[in-house]
Amino acid sequence: MITMTTRQHTLRGHLPGHRSPRAAGSVEHQAMLAARLTARDRWILALLHEHRVLTSSQIQDAAFPSGRSARQRLRDLYLWRAVSRFQPFRQHGSAPMHYVLGPAGAAVLAAEHGLEVKELGYRHDRAMGIAHNQRLAHTIGVNDFFTALIARTRATRDEALVAWWSETRCARHFGDLVIPDGYGRWRTTAREIEWFLEFDTGTESLTKVGRKLIGYARLADATGIATPVLIWLPTTRREAGARTALARVHADLDNRHAVPVATAAADQLNPRTAQPSPAEAVWLPLTTARADRAGPRYTLAELPDAWPGLPPPADPTTPDDDADTAAATPYRLPPPSPIPPRATPNRLAR
């Protein structure tokens, strides 16, 4: 039974401790953040700017030892308006909280690089617009792929994700020929592999998936660099159909060796492992025109063995002369490291 009516004005109040937009942009608020944001906080802000949106579980995998510590710190960042959040609708169950860069976080990120917020290309309404974007599930899937590799990096000393570029950054570099869903580089004590990622959600026709190799062939011809293309699919059944379409296009390329291809399916991951990730032995190279030919599945680190003629990746410290890879310029921030900084002790973070 209702015993007390809720007054309308109480519904308009700000969340306790949550800064208003005007207060979040004040000099006083920025001074407060200077005393409270840790190196890990700033890394999360840079990651959100680069990759648009991350879920609470992805941020936990990438930077926190437990769900509790992730939730507590993300709540602080939200109250300070360093990040914003939303929760998409789900027909069954509830979705995790999704986080994007907030106004105060954008101001901090811009100040770090000596830029104005507008020079980041940031607008809060545009950042929150991802909540209604039809590609939200695809973006989250791509970020799941890479944050799983970051979690694997944090759990082992022998392997590491050392580069992760967003689709936006890839488009800026290669968009006149092809737009990968991401670029990554995986390093072990013995070797290193780089790749372009095509993340398939099962909505595109398999013919369209196969024809993407034509763009990668043009890119390889223009750059003279053979970069593997890794195609991640939702199921083994979908993978089998995709391999047939890919093999058909791959066989017609002028230089097939310039476009190494491997596929993997999410249902190949072992859920009983401590850190299920694409680094496991789930990759099946496309080495012949016969897509149905059985073969061993490789780990991510072993994939170069499937392509004996593949040269090692170029030294990442000597890239092309694009300012993207070196210093910040208007609308061009350098890619954040995929390896998080060490956590600051709590007594210093307060």
C-alpha beads as a LAMMPS data file, in Angstrom:
LAMMPS data file: protein, C-alpha beads

350 atoms
349 bonds

1 atom types
1 bond types

-500.0 500.0 xlo xhi
-500.0 500.0 ylo yhi
-500.0 500.0 zlo zhi

Masses

1 110.0

Atoms # bond

1 1 1 0.000 0.000 0.000
2 1 1 1.257 3.498 -0.838
3 1 1 1.765 5.452 2.352
4 1 1 3.616 8.545 1.065
5 1 1 3.472 10.216 -2.331
6 1 1 6.785 10.907 -4.037
7 1 1 7.132 14.605 -4.699
8 1 1 7.888 15.529 -8.293
9 1 1 10.825 17.801 -7.496
10 1 1 12.718 14.924 -5.877
11 1 1 12.799 13.142 -9.220
12 1 1 14.606 16.088 -10.825
13 1 1 17.504 16.170 -8.409
14 1 1 20.999 15.114 -9.355
15 1 1 22.353 11.806 -8.171
16 1 1 24.091 12.504 -4.852
17 1 1 27.666 13.432 -5.642
18 1 1 27.046 13.518 -9.407
19 1 1 28.329 16.779 -10.847
20 1 1 26.096 18.873 -13.050
21 1 1 27.386 19.476 -16.608
22 1 1 28.250 23.058 -15.718
23 1 1 30.104 22.089 -12.544
24 1 1 31.962 19.286 -14.352
25 1 1 33.518 21.829 -16.717
26 1 1 34.636 24.232 -14.025
27 1 1 38.239 24.971 -13.116
28 1 1 37.545 23.809 -9.569
29 1 1 36.320 20.439 -10.765
30 1 1 39.366 19.979 -12.990
31 1 1 41.592 20.809 -10.011
32 1 1 39.782 18.187 -7.943
33 1 1 40.289 15.567 -10.656
34 1 1 44.005 16.367 -10.794
35 1 1 44.267 15.166 -7.198
36 1 1 42.101 12.064 -7.613
37 1 1 42.621 10.515 -11.038
38 1 1 45.213 7.748 -11.081
39 1 1 47.331 6.633 -14.027
40 1 1 44.921 3.721 -14.489
41 1 1 41.944 6.107 -14.556
42 1 1 43.576 8.195 -17.266
43 1 1 44.368 5.047 -19.231
44 1 1 40.700 4.039 -19.101
45 1 1 39.710 7.490 -20.382
46 1 1 42.139 7.160 -23.297
47 1 1 40.819 3.678 -24.067
48 1 1 37.221 4.952 -24.104
49 1 1 38.168 7.766 -26.452
50 1 1 39.902 5.353 -28.832
51 1 1 37.330 2.556 -28.788
52 1 1 34.112 4.493 -28.080
53 1 1 32.422 2.150 -25.597
54 1 1 33.423 -0.544 -23.120
55 1 1 31.285 -2.619 -20.796
56 1 1 31.949 -2.938 -17.082
57 1 1 33.139 -6.532 -17.570
58 1 1 35.526 -5.485 -20.359
59 1 1 37.020 -2.745 -18.177
60 1 1 37.362 -5.251 -15.344
61 1 1 39.156 -7.723 -17.629
62 1 1 41.470 -5.003 -18.866
63 1 1 42.393 -3.221 -15.665
64 1 1 40.960 -4.525 -12.374
65 1 1 41.548 -7.561 -10.151
66 1 1 37.867 -8.040 -9.293
67 1 1 34.367 -6.965 -10.225
68 1 1 33.939 -5.179 -6.909
69 1 1 36.984 -2.961 -7.365
70 1 1 35.950 -2.188 -10.958
71 1 1 32.422 -1.195 -9.942
72 1 1 33.636 1.017 -7.110
73 1 1 36.128 2.898 -9.258
74 1 1 33.770 3.237 -12.224
75 1 1 31.145 4.664 -9.890
76 1 1 33.634 7.317 -8.755
77 1 1 34.517 8.158 -12.350
78 1 1 30.823 8.406 -13.188
79 1 1 30.056 10.700 -10.250
80 1 1 32.936 12.940 -11.329
81 1 1 31.570 12.913 -14.915
82 1 1 34.857 11.522 -16.172
83 1 1 32.780 8.772 -17.796
84 1 1 29.114 8.444 -18.745
85 1 1 27.117 5.241 -18.816
86 1 1 24.014 3.545 -20.163
87 1 1 22.431 0.104 -20.042
88 1 1 20.953 -1.240 -23.289
89 1 1 17.632 -3.061 -23.309
90 1 1 17.677 -6.844 -23.465
91 1 1 14.741 -9.109 -24.126
92 1 1 15.956 -11.556 -21.480
93 1 1 18.056 -10.694 -18.449
94 1 1 19.927 -7.424 -18.091
95 1 1 22.854 -6.036 -20.051
96 1 1 26.048 -4.915 -18.291
97 1 1 26.611 -1.214 -17.834
98 1 1 28.226 0.384 -20.879
99 1 1 30.699 3.252 -20.434
100 1 1 31.726 6.090 -22.754
101 1 1 33.996 9.082 -22.265
102 1 1 32.350 11.802 -20.157
103 1 1 32.722 15.610 -20.430
104 1 1 35.178 15.925 -17.551
105 1 1 37.178 12.972 -18.850
106 1 1 37.399 14.566 -22.305
107 1 1 38.673 17.787 -20.727
108 1 1 41.355 15.850 -18.832
109 1 1 42.377 13.924 -21.945
110 1 1 42.593 17.105 -24.035
111 1 1 44.627 18.939 -21.378
112 1 1 47.087 16.034 -21.167
113 1 1 47.910 16.508 -24.847
114 1 1 47.811 20.317 -24.856
115 1 1 44.596 20.458 -26.880
116 1 1 41.126 21.948 -26.569
117 1 1 38.215 19.544 -26.071
118 1 1 36.832 20.467 -29.495
119 1 1 40.153 19.400 -31.020
120 1 1 39.495 15.860 -29.792
121 1 1 36.428 15.771 -31.994
122 1 1 34.476 15.052 -28.804
123 1 1 30.847 15.867 -28.151
124 1 1 28.998 14.309 -25.259
125 1 1 25.776 13.783 -27.206
126 1 1 27.741 12.048 -29.965
127 1 1 29.556 9.855 -27.453
128 1 1 26.247 8.786 -25.901
129 1 1 24.770 8.249 -29.355
130 1 1 26.495 4.856 -29.509
131 1 1 23.722 3.666 -27.166
132 1 1 21.288 3.778 -30.111
133 1 1 23.707 2.883 -32.871
134 1 1 22.829 -0.255 -34.838
135 1 1 26.507 -1.258 -34.715
136 1 1 26.671 -1.255 -30.918
137 1 1 26.710 -5.072 -30.666
138 1 1 29.440 -5.246 -33.312
139 1 1 31.579 -2.634 -31.540
140 1 1 31.171 -4.427 -28.213
141 1 1 32.102 -7.728 -29.885
142 1 1 35.317 -6.295 -31.336
143 1 1 36.230 -4.797 -27.965
144 1 1 35.476 -8.153 -26.292
145 1 1 38.009 -9.777 -28.614
146 1 1 40.796 -7.410 -27.613
147 1 1 39.998 -7.035 -23.903
148 1 1 40.111 -10.840 -23.625
149 1 1 43.666 -10.629 -24.974
150 1 1 44.488 -7.903 -22.446
151 1 1 43.180 -10.166 -19.666
152 1 1 45.413 -12.937 -21.017
153 1 1 48.334 -10.495 -21.012
154 1 1 47.717 -9.651 -17.361
155 1 1 47.564 -13.343 -16.432
156 1 1 50.828 -14.414 -18.089
157 1 1 54.322 -13.014 -18.435
158 1 1 55.113 -14.821 -21.677
159 1 1 52.528 -13.221 -23.998
160 1 1 51.304 -9.679 -24.472
161 1 1 48.995 -7.594 -26.633
162 1 1 51.256 -4.708 -27.616
163 1 1 49.051 -2.841 -30.118
164 1 1 45.302 -2.314 -30.530
165 1 1 43.903 0.124 -33.046
166 1 1 40.222 0.948 -33.361
167 1 1 38.180 0.785 -36.541
168 1 1 38.261 4.590 -36.694
169 1 1 42.055 4.681 -36.621
170 1 1 42.256 1.896 -39.209
171 1 1 39.886 3.833 -41.452
172 1 1 42.115 6.886 -41.163
173 1 1 45.143 4.857 -42.299
174 1 1 43.665 2.412 -44.812
175 1 1 40.105 3.601 -45.481
176 1 1 40.637 4.313 -49.160
177 1 1 41.268 0.592 -49.703
178 1 1 39.749 -1.347 -46.807
179 1 1 38.414 -0.666 -43.297
180 1 1 39.361 -3.413 -40.818
181 1 1 37.413 -3.760 -37.585
182 1 1 40.695 -3.476 -35.710
183 1 1 44.436 -3.962 -35.843
184 1 1 46.421 -5.903 -33.261
185 1 1 49.921 -7.088 -32.485
186 1 1 50.675 -10.077 -30.219
187 1 1 54.120 -10.690 -28.788
188 1 1 55.657 -13.701 -27.073
189 1 1 59.184 -14.293 -25.847
190 1 1 60.050 -15.926 -29.184
191 1 1 58.035 -14.141 -31.865
192 1 1 55.504 -11.518 -32.823
193 1 1 52.469 -11.420 -35.107
194 1 1 50.339 -8.543 -36.347
195 1 1 46.910 -8.821 -37.934
196 1 1 43.791 -7.108 -39.184
197 1 1 40.566 -8.270 -37.564
198 1 1 37.265 -8.896 -39.295
199 1 1 34.624 -9.527 -36.653
200 1 1 31.562 -11.314 -38.030
201 1 1 28.282 -11.218 -36.109
202 1 1 26.402 -13.437 -38.550
203 1 1 24.374 -10.634 -40.145
204 1 1 26.350 -10.169 -43.382
205 1 1 26.072 -12.483 -46.355
206 1 1 28.961 -14.920 -46.667
207 1 1 29.611 -13.618 -50.173
208 1 1 30.241 -10.147 -48.736
209 1 1 32.539 -11.620 -46.085
210 1 1 34.587 -13.325 -48.792
211 1 1 34.841 -10.243 -50.996
212 1 1 36.555 -8.308 -48.216
213 1 1 39.757 -10.121 -49.156
214 1 1 39.885 -8.112 -52.393
215 1 1 40.366 -4.911 -50.380
216 1 1 43.116 -6.510 -48.317
217 1 1 44.835 -7.666 -51.505
218 1 1 44.825 -4.079 -52.785
219 1 1 46.258 -2.890 -49.477
220 1 1 49.033 -5.480 -49.591
221 1 1 49.826 -4.480 -53.166
222 1 1 49.952 -0.774 -52.240
223 1 1 52.096 -1.192 -49.122
224 1 1 54.159 -4.219 -50.072
225 1 1 53.393 -5.684 -46.640
226 1 1 51.702 -9.053 -46.134
227 1 1 49.530 -8.704 -43.029
228 1 1 47.398 -11.661 -41.871
229 1 1 43.634 -11.212 -41.870
230 1 1 41.946 -12.955 -38.944
231 1 1 38.215 -13.558 -39.240
232 1 1 36.303 -14.205 -36.031
233 1 1 32.919 -15.884 -36.429
234 1 1 30.184 -16.753 -33.920
235 1 1 29.861 -20.494 -34.591
236 1 1 31.747 -23.352 -36.224
237 1 1 28.861 -23.839 -38.637
238 1 1 29.096 -20.207 -39.746
239 1 1 32.860 -20.613 -40.003
240 1 1 32.521 -23.559 -42.398
241 1 1 30.327 -21.548 -44.759
242 1 1 32.596 -18.514 -44.517
243 1 1 35.670 -20.581 -45.366
244 1 1 34.044 -21.770 -48.567
245 1 1 33.290 -18.176 -49.597
246 1 1 36.745 -16.985 -48.551
247 1 1 38.524 -19.807 -50.405
248 1 1 36.652 -18.982 -53.593
249 1 1 37.830 -15.350 -53.519
250 1 1 41.293 -16.161 -52.186
251 1 1 41.991 -18.586 -55.037
252 1 1 41.368 -15.797 -57.564
253 1 1 43.763 -13.266 -56.007
254 1 1 46.824 -12.403 -58.075
255 1 1 49.116 -12.871 -55.071
256 1 1 47.509 -15.148 -52.511
257 1 1 50.604 -15.221 -50.312
258 1 1 50.257 -11.470 -49.704
259 1 1 46.922 -12.038 -47.932
260 1 1 47.320 -14.773 -45.276
261 1 1 43.909 -15.679 -43.844
262 1 1 42.811 -17.617 -40.779
263 1 1 39.372 -18.152 -39.261
264 1 1 38.124 -18.997 -35.790
265 1 1 34.759 -19.532 -34.123
266 1 1 33.753 -18.310 -30.694
267 1 1 32.271 -21.679 -29.766
268 1 1 35.766 -23.198 -30.080
269 1 1 36.869 -21.398 -26.905
270 1 1 37.211 -23.558 -23.826
271 1 1 35.003 -22.005 -21.094
272 1 1 36.823 -24.031 -18.431
273 1 1 40.107 -22.182 -18.926
274 1 1 40.964 -19.373 -16.524
275 1 1 41.116 -16.740 -19.278
276 1 1 39.274 -17.831 -22.461
277 1 1 40.653 -15.702 -25.270
278 1 1 41.461 -15.657 -29.000
279 1 1 45.048 -16.523 -28.040
280 1 1 43.980 -20.179 -27.665
281 1 1 44.334 -22.898 -30.317
282 1 1 41.203 -21.876 -32.246
283 1 1 42.693 -20.555 -35.513
284 1 1 42.383 -22.492 -38.767
285 1 1 44.530 -21.073 -41.593
286 1 1 43.132 -20.880 -45.105
287 1 1 46.067 -22.527 -46.829
288 1 1 44.395 -24.216 -49.786
289 1 1 41.426 -23.641 -52.022
290 1 1 39.720 -26.595 -50.355
291 1 1 38.012 -24.894 -47.431
292 1 1 36.622 -28.175 -46.119
293 1 1 40.058 -29.730 -45.718
294 1 1 40.673 -30.632 -42.086
295 1 1 43.771 -29.278 -40.409
296 1 1 45.194 -28.445 -37.024
297 1 1 44.067 -25.347 -35.208
298 1 1 46.797 -22.980 -34.128
299 1 1 47.217 -20.656 -31.196
300 1 1 47.580 -16.990 -32.051
301 1 1 51.330 -17.155 -31.388
302 1 1 51.725 -20.247 -33.611
303 1 1 49.974 -18.799 -36.660
304 1 1 53.203 -17.656 -38.377
305 1 1 54.110 -21.369 -38.647
306 1 1 51.173 -21.767 -41.039
307 1 1 52.712 -19.207 -43.412
308 1 1 56.461 -20.028 -43.633
309 1 1 57.149 -17.197 -46.061
310 1 1 55.519 -14.518 -43.903
311 1 1 58.124 -11.904 -42.864
312 1 1 58.133 -10.729 -39.240
313 1 1 56.289 -7.480 -38.487
314 1 1 58.187 -4.241 -38.909
315 1 1 59.660 -2.588 -35.842
316 1 1 56.781 -0.655 -34.229
317 1 1 59.208 2.053 -33.117
318 1 1 59.852 3.002 -36.756
319 1 1 56.401 3.361 -38.317
320 1 1 55.381 5.468 -41.253
321 1 1 55.571 9.214 -40.762
322 1 1 51.907 9.603 -39.793
323 1 1 51.555 11.759 -36.684
324 1 1 48.962 9.305 -35.366
325 1 1 51.684 6.966 -34.186
326 1 1 53.928 9.520 -32.521
327 1 1 52.566 12.728 -30.975
328 1 1 49.155 14.284 -30.491
329 1 1 47.874 16.808 -33.014
330 1 1 44.334 18.184 -33.389
331 1 1 41.948 15.244 -33.977
332 1 1 44.922 12.852 -33.899
333 1 1 45.830 11.344 -30.539
334 1 1 48.413 8.544 -30.416
335 1 1 46.919 5.091 -29.793
336 1 1 46.856 4.198 -26.091
337 1 1 48.931 1.270 -24.950
338 1 1 46.778 -1.854 -24.545
339 1 1 48.722 -2.732 -21.386
340 1 1 47.281 -0.920 -18.345
341 1 1 49.561 0.869 -15.890
342 1 1 50.007 -0.568 -12.453
343 1 1 47.245 0.171 -9.976
344 1 1 47.859 3.005 -7.524
345 1 1 47.605 1.994 -3.840
346 1 1 44.258 3.011 -2.393
347 1 1 45.723 5.387 0.120
348 1 1 47.204 7.431 -2.717
349 1 1 44.185 7.218 -4.995
350 1 1 41.838 8.978 -2.566

Bonds

1 1 1 2
2 1 2 3
3 1 3 4
4 1 4 5
5 1 5 6
6 1 6 7
7 1 7 8
8 1 8 9
9 1 9 10
10 1 10 11
11 1 11 12
12 1 12 13
13 1 13 14
14 1 14 15
15 1 15 16
16 1 16 17
17 1 17 18
18 1 18 19
19 1 19 20
20 1 20 21
21 1 21 22
22 1 22 23
23 1 23 24
24 1 24 25
25 1 25 26
26 1 26 27
27 1 27 28
28 1 28 29
29 1 29 30
30 1 30 31
31 1 31 32
32 1 32 33
33 1 33 34
34 1 34 35
35 1 35 36
36 1 36 37
37 1 37 38
38 1 38 39
39 1 39 40
40 1 40 41
41 1 41 42
42 1 42 43
43 1 43 44
44 1 44 45
45 1 45 46
46 1 46 47
47 1 47 48
48 1 48 49
49 1 49 50
50 1 50 51
51 1 51 52
52 1 52 53
53 1 53 54
54 1 54 55
55 1 55 56
56 1 56 57
57 1 57 58
58 1 58 59
59 1 59 60
60 1 60 61
61 1 61 62
62 1 62 63
63 1 63 64
64 1 64 65
65 1 65 66
66 1 66 67
67 1 67 68
68 1 68 69
69 1 69 70
70 1 70 71
71 1 71 72
72 1 72 73
73 1 73 74
74 1 74 75
75 1 75 76
76 1 76 77
77 1 77 78
78 1 78 79
79 1 79 80
80 1 80 81
81 1 81 82
82 1 82 83
83 1 83 84
84 1 84 85
85 1 85 86
86 1 86 87
87 1 87 88
88 1 88 89
89 1 89 90
90 1 90 91
91 1 91 92
92 1 92 93
93 1 93 94
94 1 94 95
95 1 95 96
96 1 96 97
97 1 97 98
98 1 98 99
99 1 99 100
100 1 100 101
101 1 101 102
102 1 102 103
103 1 103 104
104 1 104 105
105 1 105 106
106 1 106 107
107 1 107 108
108 1 108 109
109 1 109 110
110 1 110 111
111 1 111 112
112 1 112 113
113 1 113 114
114 1 114 115
115 1 115 116
116 1 116 117
117 1 117 118
118 1 118 119
119 1 119 120
120 1 120 121
121 1 121 122
122 1 122 123
123 1 123 124
124 1 124 125
125 1 125 126
126 1 126 127
127 1 127 128
128 1 128 129
129 1 129 130
130 1 130 131
131 1 131 132
132 1 132 133
133 1 133 134
134 1 134 135
135 1 135 136
136 1 136 137
137 1 137 138
138 1 138 139
139 1 139 140
140 1 140 141
141 1 141 142
142 1 142 143
143 1 143 144
144 1 144 145
145 1 145 146
146 1 146 147
147 1 147 148
148 1 148 149
149 1 149 150
150 1 150 151
151 1 151 152
152 1 152 153
153 1 153 154
154 1 154 155
155 1 155 156
156 1 156 157
157 1 157 158
158 1 158 159
159 1 159 160
160 1 160 161
161 1 161 162
162 1 162 163
163 1 163 164
164 1 164 165
165 1 165 166
166 1 166 167
167 1 167 168
168 1 168 169
169 1 169 170
170 1 170 171
171 1 171 172
172 1 172 173
173 1 173 174
174 1 174 175
175 1 175 176
176 1 176 177
177 1 177 178
178 1 178 179
179 1 179 180
180 1 180 181
181 1 181 182
182 1 182 183
183 1 183 184
184 1 184 185
185 1 185 186
186 1 186 187
187 1 187 188
188 1 188 189
189 1 189 190
190 1 190 191
191 1 191 192
192 1 192 193
193 1 193 194
194 1 194 195
195 1 195 196
196 1 196 197
197 1 197 198
198 1 198 199
199 1 199 200
200 1 200 201
201 1 201 202
202 1 202 203
203 1 203 204
204 1 204 205
205 1 205 206
206 1 206 207
207 1 207 208
208 1 208 209
209 1 209 210
210 1 210 211
211 1 211 212
212 1 212 213
213 1 213 214
214 1 214 215
215 1 215 216
216 1 216 217
217 1 217 218
218 1 218 219
219 1 219 220
220 1 220 221
221 1 221 222
222 1 222 223
223 1 223 224
224 1 224 225
225 1 225 226
226 1 226 227
227 1 227 228
228 1 228 229
229 1 229 230
230 1 230 231
231 1 231 232
232 1 232 233
233 1 233 234
234 1 234 235
235 1 235 236
236 1 236 237
237 1 237 238
238 1 238 239
239 1 239 240
240 1 240 241
241 1 241 242
242 1 242 243
243 1 243 244
244 1 244 245
245 1 245 246
246 1 246 247
247 1 247 248
248 1 248 249
249 1 249 250
250 1 250 251
251 1 251 252
252 1 252 253
253 1 253 254
254 1 254 255
255 1 255 256
256 1 256 257
257 1 257 258
258 1 258 259
259 1 259 260
260 1 260 261
261 1 261 262
262 1 262 263
263 1 263 264
264 1 264 265
265 1 265 266
266 1 266 267
267 1 267 268
268 1 268 269
269 1 269 270
270 1 270 271
271 1 271 272
272 1 272 273
273 1 273 274
274 1 274 275
275 1 275 276
276 1 276 277
277 1 277 278
278 1 278 279
279 1 279 280
280 1 280 281
281 1 281 282
282 1 282 283
283 1 283 284
284 1 284 285
285 1 285 286
286 1 286 287
287 1 287 288
288 1 288 289
289 1 289 290
290 1 290 291
291 1 291 292
292 1 292 293
293 1 293 294
294 1 294 295
295 1 295 296
296 1 296 297
297 1 297 298
298 1 298 299
299 1 299 300
300 1 300 301
301 1 301 302
302 1 302 303
303 1 303 304
304 1 304 305
305 1 305 306
306 1 306 307
307 1 307 308
308 1 308 309
309 1 309 310
310 1 310 311
311 1 311 312
312 1 312 313
313 1 313 314
314 1 314 315
315 1 315 316
316 1 316 317
317 1 317 318
318 1 318 319
319 1 319 320
320 1 320 321
321 1 321 322
322 1 322 323
323 1 323 324
324 1 324 325
325 1 325 326
326 1 326 327
327 1 327 328
328 1 328 329
329 1 329 330
330 1 330 331
331 1 331 332
332 1 332 333
333 1 333 334
334 1 334 335
335 1 335 336
336 1 336 337
337 1 337 338
338 1 338 339
339 1 339 340
340 1 340 341
341 1 341 342
342 1 342 343
343 1 343 344
344 1 344 345
345 1 345 346
346 1 346 347
347 1 347 348
348 1 348 349
349 1 349 350
